Structures are given as C-alpha cells and as structure tokens.
Amino acid sequence: MNSRANLLIRITQTPGQCGGRPCIRGMRIRVSDILEMLAENVSFSEILEDFPDLEFEDIQACLLFAARRTDFPRLTA
C-alpha cells in the first residue's frame, strides 16, 4: 500500500456515529471539524494539543480525504 492509501484508511464512516459523517480512526472527531479548524488558521500543533488522541498523520488524512472528495473530472466539449 502506498502512503496515500495508508492515510486514507485513517478515515472511517460508521452508521450511527456522528450521523455517519467521516471521522478519524473511529473516534468521534469528524473530518469536517478538523478542516474547519484549519480554515480558521488553527495550526497543526494547536489541533494536536487540543486533541491528544490525534496524530499528525490524521490531519494529513483529513486534507487528503477532502482533496479526493473535491476532485471532479473535467468536462470538455
């Protein structure tokens, strides 16, 4: 498995947990929460301090997950 695939396995979706929204490693920390913090200019180190169960790679996984979800094929006429 390549490193990107290893990152993406950190993102889980479990029915009944956080409304089925993507979370990090089965914890109740939603990908969207981490992305919103990053958008508000909260640093990786601040996020890791606030959520001691998180790892650096979890934040990377959130970013990769979001990038994959917004990668739409380009249509040409």
Backbone bond lengths (Angstrom), bond angles and torsions (degrees), N, CA, C in turn:
res aa  C-N    CA-C-N  psi(-1)  N-CA   C-N-CA  omega(-1)  CA-C   N-CA-C  phi
1 M - - - 1.444 - - 1.524 109.93 -
2 N 1.316 116.66 137.51 1.458 118.04 178.40 1.521 110.97 -81.64
3 S 1.299 116.91 172.89 1.462 120.63 -173.95 1.527 112.10 -65.80
4 R 1.324 117.73 -33.04 1.469 119.50 178.14 1.522 110.87 -65.68
5 A 1.313 116.36 -43.06 1.474 119.60 178.26 1.525 109.87 -63.80
6 N 1.323 117.14 -37.87 1.469 120.43 177.59 1.520 111.17 -63.39
7 L 1.315 116.89 -35.37 1.461 119.77 177.35 1.515 110.85 -68.27
8 L 1.312 116.92 -44.55 1.456 120.25 -174.56 1.523 113.63 -67.67
9 I 1.326 118.21 -23.31 1.468 118.14 177.83 1.529 111.33 -71.13
10 R 1.315 117.25 -10.53 1.460 121.50 176.33 1.528 111.68 -74.92
11 I 1.320 116.78 -18.52 1.460 121.29 -178.93 1.532 108.18 -93.27
12 T 1.330 115.29 124.34 1.461 120.77 -177.47 1.521 110.21 -124.15
13 Q 1.322 115.86 152.28 1.460 122.17 173.83 1.523 106.93 -132.01
14 T 1.307 115.53 116.85 1.457 121.67 -177.71 1.520 108.90 -122.05
15 P 1.338 117.23 120.99 1.469 118.58 177.06 1.535 110.18 -55.75
16 G 1.313 115.59 135.98 1.457 120.18 179.27 1.518 114.49 87.91
17 Q 1.319 117.15 -9.44 1.472 120.18 177.30 1.519 108.06 -109.86
18 C 1.302 116.20 120.80 1.471 122.28 -179.73 1.530 111.08 53.77
19 G 1.329 116.06 37.30 1.461 120.25 178.44 1.512 113.80 65.52
20 G 1.332 117.31 22.39 1.465 120.94 -179.55 1.515 113.60 78.38
21 R 1.316 116.40 6.62 1.474 119.80 -179.93 1.528 110.23 -74.80
22 P 1.330 116.62 154.26 1.467 120.24 179.12 1.527 111.43 -61.96
23 C 1.324 114.96 131.60 1.459 122.63 179.55 1.529 109.16 -125.42
24 I 1.301 114.94 175.63 1.462 121.03 -179.51 1.521 109.33 -102.25
25 R 1.319 115.91 120.41 1.464 124.92 175.38 1.525 114.09 45.70
26 G 1.327 116.70 40.79 1.455 120.14 176.48 1.519 114.63 75.60
27 M 1.322 117.11 -0.02 1.464 120.43 177.73 1.522 108.42 -82.34
28 R 1.284 116.42 168.30 1.462 120.54 178.77 1.534 110.32 -90.50
29 I 1.300 115.31 41.72 1.470 121.77 174.38 1.523 105.51 -112.20
30 R 1.341 114.83 110.91 1.463 119.68 -175.06 1.533 111.34 -79.53
31 V 1.311 114.30 146.21 1.468 120.93 175.70 1.520 109.16 -56.98
32 S 1.320 117.27 -42.63 1.466 120.76 -178.05 1.531 111.88 -61.28
33 D 1.335 117.35 -34.31 1.469 119.77 178.33 1.527 110.89 -64.12
34 I 1.325 115.78 -43.92 1.471 119.78 179.77 1.522 110.17 -65.64
35 L 1.330 117.04 -42.87 1.467 120.46 179.98 1.524 111.39 -63.32
36 E 1.328 116.76 -39.59 1.471 119.56 178.09 1.522 111.06 -65.03
37 M 1.327 117.07 -39.63 1.463 119.10 177.49 1.522 110.87 -63.06
38 L 1.316 116.77 -42.79 1.467 119.73 178.21 1.523 110.76 -62.71
39 A 1.342 117.14 -38.41 1.464 121.28 178.10 1.523 111.50 -65.37
40 E 1.328 116.37 -27.35 1.468 121.26 178.15 1.525 111.69 -88.59
41 N 1.330 115.96 12.77 1.459 123.22 175.48 1.528 113.46 69.94
42 V 1.332 116.70 27.25 1.455 120.63 172.73 1.523 106.70 -80.08
43 S 1.308 117.35 130.19 1.461 121.19 -175.80 1.526 111.67 -75.40
44 F 1.330 115.13 159.91 1.466 120.71 175.61 1.524 109.88 -54.05
45 S 1.321 116.80 -45.31 1.465 119.75 -176.01 1.531 111.46 -65.36
46 E 1.333 117.59 -36.75 1.469 120.09 177.56 1.527 110.78 -66.28
47 I 1.322 117.19 -40.96 1.465 121.21 178.38 1.522 109.42 -62.41
48 L 1.323 116.40 -44.67 1.464 120.30 -179.23 1.528 111.68 -65.20
49 E 1.322 117.18 -32.40 1.465 120.52 176.03 1.528 110.76 -68.41
50 D 1.335 116.39 -41.61 1.465 121.46 -178.01 1.531 112.52 -71.94
51 F 1.332 116.55 -28.52 1.465 122.10 -178.28 1.528 108.24 -125.77
52 P 1.324 117.84 82.88 1.470 120.92 -174.02 1.530 114.50 -62.31
53 D 1.330 118.45 -18.74 1.468 120.20 177.54 1.529 112.68 -79.71
54 L 1.326 116.85 -13.76 1.463 120.52 179.54 1.524 110.71 -78.84
55 E 1.324 114.31 154.51 1.461 122.28 174.43 1.529 108.28 -120.53
56 F 1.306 115.68 158.30 1.464 121.73 179.71 1.522 110.90 -50.71
57 E 1.334 116.36 -42.57 1.460 121.91 -177.77 1.526 111.84 -65.12
58 D 1.328 117.97 -25.67 1.460 120.71 176.82 1.524 110.77 -64.73
59 I 1.318 115.97 -40.57 1.465 119.98 179.06 1.524 109.61 -68.22
60 Q 1.324 116.71 -41.45 1.462 119.84 175.46 1.523 110.55 -59.52
61 A 1.318 117.10 -40.33 1.458 121.48 179.78 1.530 111.04 -62.43
62 C 1.327 117.07 -38.87 1.463 120.77 177.62 1.525 110.81 -61.58
63 L 1.311 115.86 -43.88 1.466 119.99 179.92 1.529 111.36 -65.32
64 L 1.310 116.65 -42.96 1.463 120.53 178.98 1.530 110.26 -65.68
65 F 1.325 117.49 -42.03 1.457 121.69 178.03 1.525 110.07 -58.22
66 A 1.322 117.08 -46.83 1.466 121.49 179.75 1.526 110.70 -63.63
67 A 1.315 117.45 -41.30 1.461 120.93 179.54 1.528 110.41 -62.03
68 R 1.315 116.33 -42.23 1.468 120.35 179.39 1.526 111.57 -66.34
69 R 1.324 116.74 -35.48 1.467 120.21 -178.37 1.523 112.04 -72.72
70 T 1.316 117.66 -20.56 1.465 120.57 -178.61 1.517 112.25 -105.37
71 D 1.302 118.46 7.47 1.469 122.42 -179.52 1.523 109.45 -87.83
72 F 1.318 115.33 89.11 1.460 121.19 -179.27 1.525 109.35 -93.74
73 P 1.337 117.51 143.60 1.451 119.14 177.50 1.537 110.26 -65.55
74 R 1.288 114.45 145.21 1.463 120.34 -179.88 1.516 108.50 -88.04
75 L 1.305 115.86 126.16 1.465 121.47 178.64 1.515 109.46 -94.77
76 T 1.303 115.71 133.99 1.467 119.94 176.27 1.514 108.81 -123.29
77 A 1.299 115.38 146.85 1.471 120.02 -179.21 1.501 110.87 -94.31
